[in-house]
Amino acid sequence: MGREYGGAWVVIARGAYDMQSITPLANALDAAAARRQKVVLDASAITFADSSLLNLLVRTHLATALRVTSPARQLRRLLEITGTDTVLEVRATIEDAVAS
């Protein structure tokens, strides 16, 4: 569920994430954070996210340099209304995230 790119580990998330479905992504991000100093989450294919994903993103951010790329509209709105977009580094592309 990930690959190396430019020294960072990129995790690609697809689908909906809530309390019932977050575990595989959490495992992937936890493993990536243990392995790399920078982790990039490609969020372009996330169709739904709730506080379970927000909590995971903040936890991962505290463990490593997390970058979130290309969040879909619903996730971007969730990040904005919760203020999480001021804590996390959100980038337009994977290339931008790796370079930052």
Secondary structure in CASP SS format (residue, H / E / C, confidence):
PFRMAT SS
TARGET T0000
AUTHOR 0000-0000-0000
METHOD secondary structure of the structure
MODEL  1
M C 1.00
G E 1.00
R E 1.00
E E 1.00
Y E 1.00
G C 1.00
G C 1.00
A E 1.00
W E 1.00
V E 1.00
V E 1.00
I E 1.00
A E 1.00
R E 1.00
G E 1.00
A E 1.00
Y E 1.00
D C 1.00
M C 1.00
Q C 1.00
S C 1.00
I C 1.00
T H 1.00
P H 1.00
L H 1.00
A H 1.00
N H 1.00
A H 1.00
L H 1.00
D H 1.00
A H 1.00
A H 1.00
A H 1.00
A H 1.00
R H 1.00
R C 1.00
Q C 1.00
K E 1.00
V E 1.00
V E 1.00
L E 1.00
D E 1.00
A E 1.00
S E 1.00
A E 1.00
I E 1.00
T E 1.00
F E 1.00
A E 1.00
D C 1.00
S H 1.00
S H 1.00
L H 1.00
L H 1.00
N H 1.00
L H 1.00
L H 1.00
V H 1.00
R H 1.00
T H 1.00
H H 1.00
L H 1.00
A H 1.00
T C 1.00
A E 1.00
L E 1.00
R E 1.00
V E 1.00
T E 1.00
S C 1.00
P C 1.00
A C 1.00
R H 1.00
Q H 1.00
L H 1.00
R H 1.00
R H 1.00
L H 1.00
L H 1.00
E H 1.00
I H 1.00
T H 1.00
G C 1.00
T H 1.00
D H 1.00
T H 1.00
V C 1.00
L C 1.00
E E 1.00
V E 1.00
R E 1.00
A C 1.00
T C 1.00
I H 1.00
E H 1.00
D H 1.00
A H 1.00
V H 1.00
A H 1.00
S C 1.00
END
